[in-house]
Structure formats: structure tokens, C-alpha cells
């Protein structure tokens, strides 16, 4: 089963300096473990929300808006694409990802199975 893990952040609670060296080192260890286990297919962070563009379609009319998006209460900061035996396994890996962030980060992930895997 493949699962997309969307990493959601609240812009008001992201540390100004971003991830510190300790977090990055612990994240690299976890990523290496996930890769060796054959679970991690892809992962990456995203550029800041200020550099993003939103395209909204309503009634067939599209509106393009460049960031920053002042009204954003949260944003997707990155993703992981996992290959697991079950949703429960994907949730466990996502939970480990959250634990690496410690107390400094208010962070949430959403684990979604890819539609072609039903």
C-alpha cells in the first residue's frame, strides 16, 4: 500500500531559525532507517508559502494568487511517500516522524492512502 503523508505546519509556531542541526541529524537517521526498510519512496520539504501560487476555480473561472497568503492558518511544509503493508504501519512511521521534532514544533501530519491502492 502506498500512503502520502502531508506535513502541516502553523506559520505562527514555526521556529524562526527553522530546523536546528540536532533535528536535521535525527531526521537523517530516521530517513535512512525508512529507506533501508524499503518504506520511504520519496520525501522533501517545500519552499516557503510566500513563494507559492494558488489557483482557484469557481464556476469555471480561475483566479491565480501569488503568496504570501495572509489568511493561512496552516500550510503544507513537506511530504513523505511511503510503501507499507498497512495503514497502521504508515501511521506508525508518521508518528515517529513527529516525535523527532520534539517539543519545539507544533506539527501535524495527515496520512492518506493513494486512491489507486484500494
C-alpha positions, 0 to 999 in steps of 0.5 A: 500500500502506498500512503502520502503523508502531508506535513502541516505546519502553523506559520505562527509556531514555526521556529524562526531559525527553522530546523536546528542541526540536532533535528536535521541529524535525527531526521537523517537517521530516521530517513535512512532507517525508512529507506533501508526498510524499503518504506520511504519512496520519496520525501522533501520539504517545500519552499516557503508559502510566500513563494507559492501560487494558488489557483482557484476555480469557481464556476469555471473561472480561475483566479491565480494568487501569488503568496504570501497568503495572509489568511493561512492558518496552516500550510503544507511544509513537506511530504513523505511517500511511503510503501507499507503493508498497512495503514497502521504501519504508515501511521506508525512511521508518521508518528515517529516522524513527529516525535523527532521534532520534539517539543519545539514544533507544533506539527501535524501530519495527515496520512492518506492512502493513494486512491489507486491502492484500494 
